[in-house]
């Protein structure tokens, strides 16, 4: 089955041709309207489009003064904050290519991204992020200078870059912007591959201008609507929201920088739109429902779904049903809406699956949480749901100008102007993320299209895991590092749709007996798997390996199996590869126990 939606309507937003000219055009159109809202000295502060454009121009000129040439890469290592946006658009306005790095990345991971992309400069947030780059500086011969947003030894301050920029003619930036073409690279975003280190997706100005227009066609965000943003801007999802906000004059509300402050932020700033990953909604759902009778929650959810469906269809609601709905609204629904600030029109959940019961609950309460789907390779999104067009339990329909098709093996294929240009450097060598001769991107995901064009994702062809927080993890690297330990035979990560990674670990039958003899312990595997000294030994090995990875990728807990994996038990293939699905099913209760606390 194939589904195609109509091409986008006439130009909306700023009418920009590339991402390079979007800020200056937004400043002309929206002028003193608020472009962003963020906390400064504990108080919420607004920044106008005029101010945004001026700061971006200063940074662009400062980078030109440092020697940045058109097309050269600049790594950006920073949490989601207003300065990330300044730097991002400053690099782009100077004709450079932005290479985001997750602020949680380890020094080794930073070295890979900055080195593989051949970044000439790097902009880091503070002393701790600068220290990561300095620690691996010997691996980055092409990195000429580090710029730091906050003061840091060994880096040029962003204030100095702006000061240098003010001394140059603004016409230089206008010339750089005018020279950027839609087919030029805009950003290189590194995403986990099926094997090996992350791969850099080359996304053009045309890719992102296409996808912003496609989203604007269906009013994902409407002009002037405040949007709350806490997602990492190193992720394509947050990046798209930022671009939509600037293009449409929809102010971006930047989070306070702490996950504990997200709900207080929402209540204080009252956003209309909230992009998120499932974990936040799961936490709020648990917070609300854990102190209530499950039967009452279920009844209130079904009542809310029924009445809101009747309202949406324009049907009259019977008086008795309306009275029950009004009572539920006073006792439950309104309280849930107030958690989001009371003005939420829609929240969109992406990057990982979310339970249908959670979607039904929030919709019943009048705070719709709807799903979308996409990849970095599709410039963030390829299907989405809106309040006017959704089906709970699906990830929505193709955005205008995008095509969807299900291959014979069930793989989701996507085609459109938002498909990426390719991987930086040597390119991809696997079927995952490959664009075929007809322009279809093979996503690696399995799915189904219904008769109305709604897409349901049913699984993945490869073993890339997506945590409940939306982080893509490639288990093979960490698992292989663990298996290099003398004491460990097998390690199987478990993290898909979960809040953090855990693992099943088996002991090496031949090696662990030496440790057992030295410590006067029983020598059989089953007994050793229960010994505190053995657990402590393996914990040390896990800690050692974890140190090489970002915190979100680290194994938080593990259990020791009382036997090694084998073909005989059905856990290994004839070529001794782990049957991950078998492991997940067979030891489901053991994995669940690791999350029970």
N, C-alpha and C positions, 0 to 999 in steps of 0.2 A: 504494500500500500504506500502511496506517495501523497503528500499534502503540500500544497503551495498556497501562500497567502498573497494578496495583491501587493503591488509595489507601493512604496510610501507616497503620501500626498505631497503637496507643494512644500517648499522650504519653510521650516519653522525655526524658532530660536534666533540666534544671531546671524544666521546665513553664512557662517564661516566656511571656508574652503578646506582648511586643514585644522589641526589642533593648534598649530603655531599662532594663528591669528584670532583664536577664539576669545582670549582675554581682552585684547584691545577692542574688539568689536563689541564685546559685552559691556565694556566701560562706556563706549559711545551710546549704546542702547539703554543701559540701566543706570548709568551715572552714580548718583548718591544712594541708590537702593542698597540694602544690605546684601553683600555677597556671602558673608560668613559671620558666624557667631561663635565665640570661644571664651574660655575663662582666662582672665588675666588678674593676678593678685586676688583671686577668690571671687571676682565679680564677672558676670557675663558681659562681654564687649562685642560690639558690632563693627564690621569692616565693610566699607562700601566698595562697589565695583571700581570706582575711580582710584581708591587707595590700593586695591589689589593690583590694578594695571600698573600703577607707578612703581610698586615694590618689585613686581615681576620684571619690569623694564630695567630697573637698577641691577637686579641680579644677572639678567641676561647680558647687560653691558659689562658687568664685572667679570663674568666668565669669558667674554670676548677679550677683555683686558688681560686675563690670565693666559690667553692663547688658544681657547677652544675654537676649533674649526667646524664648519657645517658637517654633519654626519658622524662626528666623533661621539663616543659613548661617555656618559657620566653616571657612575653608580650612585644610588641614593639609598642610604641606610638610616632609616628613621621611623619612629612610631607615627601613628595617625595624629597629626596636629597641623595647625595652620601653616607652619613653616615648611612642612612637606609640600603643601600646595604651592607655596611661593617658589620653592626650589624646582619642583616639577615643571611648572610653566616657565620659569626662568631658563632652564635648560632647553626646553622646546623652542622658546622664542629666540634663542641664540642659534637655532638650527641644529642643536645637539640631539642625541638619542638618550632617553632616560632608561636606566637599567636599575629597577627597584631591587633591593635586597631586604628580606625579612629581618626586622630588628632582633628577632629571637635566634637568628642563625649563629652558629659557632664561628670562630675565626677561620677554620678550615673551609666551611661552607661559603663564607664571605670571599675567601681567596678564590674559590672555584668560579663564582659568579663574576666577580670583578675581573679575574684573569681570563676566563673563557670569552667574555664579551669584549676584551681588550679595552677596558675603560681607561681613559687617560686621566680623568679626575674622579674624585669621590666626594660626596657631601654626606657627612655623618651628623647624628643628632647631638651627641655630647661626648664627654671624655671616655665613657665606657665603650661607646661604639667606635670612637677613634682608636682606642686601644686594641680593638679586634683587628683593625686594618694594619696598625703598626706591628702587631705580633706576626703578621704574615707578609710584611712588606717585601721580604726577600723573595717571595714567590710572585711578586707583582712588579716586574721590571718596567712595565709600561705605565704604571701609575705615577704621575708626575707630582700631584699635590692633593692634599686632603683639606676640605673646607668643613668647619664645624659650626653648627647652628648655635650651640652654647660654647663658651670658652673652653678650650682644651689644648693641652701642650702637644706640640707636634703638628698643629693644624692652623690653617688660616681661618680667621673668624668670618662668619657670614656678614657681619656688620662691615668688616673691612672690604669684602667683595662688593657690597652695596656702595660703599664710599668710593671705591675705584670706579664703579659703574657711573656714579653721578658726575664724574669728571669727563665722561665720554659723551659724544653726541647721540641723542636718542634715535637719530636717523639711521644709525648703524643697525639697530634692532629691527627697524622697519624694513631695511634692505634684506636682512636675514630672513625675516618672516615671509616677505614676498617671494623669496627664492625657493621656499619649501614647496614641494609638489605632493599631491595626494599619494603617489606611489612610493614616497620616501619613508624609511623606517621612522616610526614615532617612539616606540618603546620595545625593549627586549625583556620579556617576562619569563623568568625561569620556573619551570614546572616539573614535577617529578616524572621521570620516565619509568618504563616498565622494568628496566634494569639499568644499573650504572648511575652516574651522577645526573643532576637536573639538566634539562635541555632548555635552551633559550628560544622562546617563541618570538619571531620577528613580526610585529604588528605595525601596520602602516598608518599614516594619517588618514588615508582613505578608508581603511578598515574601521577605525573608530568614528570617523564622521558618518560612515554608513550606518553603523549600529546605533549611534545616537539618534539619527533621523528615524530609523526603524522603530525605536522605542517611543519617540515623540509622536509617531503616527497613532499609537494606541494609548497615549496619555498615561504612561507609567508614572511619570511625575508631571505635574501641571505647573505653569508659570506662577512664581511667587510663593509656592508651597514650601514651608520649612522642612528640611530633611535632616534627620539625626544620623551622624556617621561615627561609628566606633570601629568598623572593620578595618583591617590593615590595608593601607593604600598600596602596599606592595602586591596586593591581590587584585586581579582584574575586575572583580565584582565592585569593590570600593572605588576603583578608578573610574569605571563607567558612571557610577552615581555622581562622582565629582564633576565629570564632564557634562552630564545632563543638567546638574544644578547650575553651572556657569552658563551654559547655553540658553537655559530657559529663565534665568533670573530667579531661580529657586534657592534661597539661602541655605548653605550647609552649616549645620550645628555640629561643631566638633566636640567629641566627648571630653570629659575631664581627665582622662588618662588612666582611670581605674575601673575595672569591671564591677567592683562593689558600688561604684557611683552611677552605673548605667541607669538603673531605675530612678534614683533621685534626679538625675539629669533629665530623663524623659518627663518626669512630673513637673520639673521646673521650666523646661523650654517648650513643652507641648508641641512636638512635631506633628506634621500631617502624614509624613511618609517615613517608614523605617525599614531599611534593608538590613538583613541579619542572617546569621546561620542558625540552625535548629537549637543549639545549646541554650541560647538566651530564652527562647520560647519554652523549652523544656523546663528550665529552672523556674520561670514564672508560673507555668502550669502546675508544677510540683508544689510551689509555695502556696498557691491558691487552694489546690485540691487536697493537700495532705491534712489540713485541719478541718475538712468537711466530710460529711457522710458520702461515700462513693455513690450510693444509690440516688441521693439527692442531686449530686453533680451530674450524673447520667440523665436523670429526668429533666433537669434544667437545660442541659445541652440539647436534648431532643425537642423540648418545647421551643427553645430559641431558634433552632434550625427550621422547625415547622412554621413558626410565625414570620420569621424573616423571609422565608421562601414565598409565603403568601403576599407579603408586602412588596417584594421585588416583582412579583407577577401582577401586581395591581389588584389582587383579590381581597374582598372584605374579610376581616378577621372577626369571627364570632365573639360576642361580648364576653362569654365565660373564658374563652381562650385568651382574649386580650387582658382580662383582669389577672389571670395567672401569670401572663407575660410581664405585666406591669409590676407585680409583686416580686417576681424573679429579678427584674431589672433593678429594683430598689435594693434587694438583698444581695445580689451577686454581680449581675452584668455591669452595672455602673462602677462598682469597685474595681473590676478588671480593666475597664476603659480608663479609669483614673490612673492606674499603674503606668499606662502609656502616655499619660498627660491629658487625656480627655478629648483630644482633637484628631486622633489617628484615623485616617481614611483607609490606609492599607499598610500592612507590613508584608514584605516579600522575603520568603525563606529560600535560600539557595546554598549551593556548594555541597550539600549532603542531604540524605533523605530525612523526613520528619514523619512522625506517627500521624495517621489520619485522625485519630481520636483527639489529638491536640489541635489540629486544624478545625475540626468540628466545634470544639469547645470555644475557641476564640471567635469563630464566626458567629456562634450563638450569642456570644456576649456583645457583639457589635464592634469587635476589634479584629477585622479580617486578617488572618495570616494566610497568604497564598504562596504557591510554589512556582519557581522558574527553573530552567535548566540551561546549561551551557558549559563551555570549557574556555580556558585561556585561548585555545586555538580558534574559537569562534568569536573572539573579541568580547568575551564574557558570556553573552546570552544568545540563545537561539529559540527558546520557547519561554513563554511567561503567562501568568494569569493576572487578570485585573478584576476589580469588583464587578465590572460590567460583563466579564467573560471568563468564567472559571468553572472547574469541576473538581471538587475536593478529592484528593487522592491521586490526581494527575499533576504533571508539571506544566500544564497549560498547552497552548497552541503556538505554532510557529509565528514569530514576529513578522510583520509585513516585509516582503522582499526576501524572505528565507524559505528554503525548501527542505522538507524532511522526507526520508524514505527508510523503510526497514528492509535490510538485506535478507537474503534467504536464510542466513544463520541467525537472524534476529538482531543483528547489529544495527544501531542507529546511525544513519548517514545524513550529513548536512551539507547544503550548498547555498552559496549566497555571497554578496560583496563583503561580508564580515569575516570570511574565512582567512586565516593568517597566511603570510607569505612563505613560511617555512621555518626551519630551525636554524639558529645561527651556527656558523662554522660548518662542520662536516655534515650536518643534517641528521635526520632520523633514519634509523636502519631497521625499524620494526613496522609492523602493520598498524600499530596504534598511532593515531594522529596523522596518518598518511592521506594525502589528497590524490585521488586517482585521476586518470586521463580525462574524465568527464567533469572534473571539478568537485566530486563528492568527497567530503572529509569523513574518514572512517573513525568514529569516535571511540571505539573500544567498549562502548556501553551497549547493553541489550535492552530492547524496549518494544512497545507495541503502540500502534496508532488506532484509535477507535474511529467509527464512521464520521464523527464530527471533527476529527483532526486533533483530538487531545492525545498527548503523549504520556505514556506511563513507562518509567524506567524500571526494569525488572532485575538488573544485575550488571556485572562487568565481565568482560572477556578476560581481563588480566587481573592481577592481584593487587593493584594499587588500592590502598585503603583510604577512606575519607572519615576522619573523626567527627564526632558530634559538633565540634567547633569549626568544621569546614577545612581542616588542614589535610592536604594530600600527603600520604606517607607511602614510601616504597620500602616494604619490610625486608627485602633481600639483603640490602647492604648491612643493616644492623644485625640481622640474623647471622649472616656470614661472619661478621666480626665476633659475635659471641661463640660461634662454632670453632673459631680459631683457638679458643681457650683449651688448655690441656684437659680440663675437667669436664667439658661440655661436649656432648655428642650432637644433639639436635636442639634448635631453638625456633619456636614458631610464634611470631607476633600475632596479637589479636587486638584490633583497634577499630574496625569498621563500624560506624554509627555509635561508637563509644566515646566517652569523654576524654580518655587517654589510653595510650598503648599499655598492654600487659603481655605476658608471654608464658608459654609452656616451655619448660626446659627439661631435657633428659641428661642424665649423667653418662660420661664415657665409661663403659663397663671395665675396660682394661686399665684405665689410668686412675680412676677413683679408688681402686683397691689399695694403691700405694699410700694415698692420704689416710685411708681407713687404718692401715697397719701402723702408720706413724702416730696416730691418735688413739690407738687401741679401740677402734670401733668395729662393729660387725661388718663383714665384707660383702654381704648380699645387697643388691641394688635397692630392693624394696625397703629394707631397713635403713639404708643410708639416706634415702630420699626423705626420711622423717627426722634425721639427726640435726639438731640445732647448729652444730659445728659445720656440717656440710652446707646447710642453708647460708650460714655466714660466709663461707668460702665462695659460694656462687654469687651471693650479693656483692662481694668485692669485685668479681669478674663483670657483673652487670654495671656496677658503678664505673668501672674503668672504661667500658665500651660507651656508656651513656655520655661520658665527658666529651666524646667526639661529635656529639649531635646536639641540635637545638633542643631546648627544653620540651617543646611540644612533641618531639619525636622520641623522647627517652622512655624506656620501659619503667613504669612506675611500680608495678608489682609483678610477681611471677609465682608459679607453683612448679614443684619438682615432680615429674612423673615417676611412678615406681618401676618403670621398665623402659627400655629403649624402643624407639619406633622401628617397625620392621615391615617387610612385605607380608609376612605371615599374618600379622594383625590387620592388614589392609590399610595401613597408615602411610606406606611408601609404595611408589610405582616400581616396576622392574628396573628402572634406571636410578632408583633410590631417591627420586624426587618426592617431597612431602605432598600428600593429598590434603590440601588446606581445607577443603570443604568437609572431608571426613573428620579431620581434627576438630574443626569448629563444632560439628554435630556431636561427635563422640564425647567431647569434654566440655560441653556447653555449661553444665552445672559448675564445673571447676572454674571456668572463666567468669561465670556470673558471680561466684563467691568473691572473686578479686575486686568486684565493684560494689559489693554489698555494704561496705562501710562508708 
